Amino acid sequence: MNECQELVRELADKYGRNRTSLLPILQGVIEKNNYLSDTCMTDIAKELDLSAAQVFGTATFYSFLDTVPRGKYIIRVCQTITCDMHGKKMIIQTLEDMLKIKVGETTPDKKFTLLETNCLGWCHEGPAMLINEQPFSGLTTEKVHDIISEYINK
């Protein structure tokens, strides 16, 4: 039994083996592995007696369920018009300059991935970003510099 099969079996024991268990199991695999590999999605399909297409379709529907390897710290910058009007482009530029990557890329050391995403729910304090599960709002270039500097030194 491979590592993913063991994890999927543990998650299925915890959440159940029916269709409604799929999303919590996908989230559990993401929490542990940081992304959903094809192998893991196949293992989930077998464990829940679903088609691989059902699992893949669900995984690719949700932007927070990554199906490609990501960095240790996934930075998601809100791309709504509200954040855009409040300076999102400068925030992206600061992140790209500091991390030496473009949106959609991961640093060579696999520490950071930079992505844009739909609304994070912080439009009233935009621009906003999420680093893994930690939200940051009311961003300025200086604030982003301080935040990323802390993560670089972790």
NORCOR-V6583 format. One record per backbone hydrogen bond with DSSP energy under -0.5 kcal/mol. NH is the residue of the N-H (numbers start at 0). CO is the residue of the C=O. Records with the same first field share a line. If there is no record, write none. Layout:
NH: CO, CO
This chain:
5: 1
6: 2
7: 3
8: 4
9: 5
10: 6
11: 7
12: 8
13: 9
14: 10
15: 11
20: 17
21: 18
24: 20
25: 21
26: 22
27: 23
28: 24
29: 25
30: 26
31: 27
32: 28
33: 29
35: 65
36: 34
40: 36
41: 37
42: 38
43: 39
44: 40
45: 41
46: 42
47: 43
48: 44, 45
49: 44
54: 50
55: 51
56: 52
57: 53
58: 54
59: 55
60: 56
61: 57
64: 61
65: 63
71: 109
72: 110
73: 71
74: 72, 112
75: 73, 129
76: 74, 114
77: 127
78: 116
83: 79
84: 80
85: 81
86: 83
87: 82
89: 86
90: 86
91: 87
92: 88
93: 89
94: 90
95: 91
96: 92
97: 93
98: 94
99: 95
100: 95
103: 113
104: 101
106: 111
109: 106
112: 72
113: 104
114: 74, 112
116: 76
124: 121
125: 122
128: 135
129: 75
130: 133
131: 73, 129
133: 130
134: 132
135: 128
137: 124
138: 126
143: 139
144: 140
145: 141
146: 142
147: 143
148: 144
149: 145
150: 146
151: 147
152: 148
153: 150
